């Protein structure tokens, strides 16, 4: 089947987060993912988008985020979230200490962990000034 | 002694405050506070994303600052939460722990329940099936 590609460029700003998530949800619906996976797609895109809007670009610099959704086959969604900011691979982040009690738990650090748990084929690439994170979503993680 | 006055006044079980924030995309969070003997129940409805987590955190912090011994969060109508929302729970939990108060959650469903389980925050906070069950432990 011909591969359908949708691309959206947005300002790397929290004000665009709603649009980024809505775009990702459209991709999930178009790919024929089951409804229970739609919010997973929104969640993963939010985590990646928020990381970029918080850290990728210098204060005051107008940066952008490019989101690309493809459907390589029915029931599979492939997403790339890219920015032209400082080189950074979020997948190198340390795993959070999940068994810790409240007083020993870190306040943050769960975003990329959630991304790992909910996606398949997650990868990072630095390419010609772009940070590119790609992932796949199937009916269920690991399916 | 403003906090003491606050806690001794007003009918118990009465709705005290209501905060709603809607963003440009129509996504919203709504927080309804109801005071009971020894605690406050915050019913959070809508979506707790990066934009709305702050609203929840500020509302909780205000109750902690007022001296609410027990803060119970009813999540029955929360449909979405991301890591920044989870972060707010950890922040408030730690604050309440430092103050010697309690922080309990109840009625987790769907994605919210799943995300608490994946991150094992369901074993960090006391979680109850209903508001009544949470209040019974206060």
Interface residues (C-beta under 8 A of the other chain):
Chain A: X14 X15 X17 X18 X19 X21 X22 X39 X40 X42 X43 X46 X47 X50 X96 X98 X99 X101 X102 X103 X105 X106 X107 X108 X109 X110 X111 X113 X114 X117 X118
Chain B: X23 X24 X25 X26 X27 X49 X50 X51 X79 X80 X82 X83 X84 X86 X87 X90 X91 X93 X94 X97 X110 X111 X115 X118 X119 X120 X124 X125
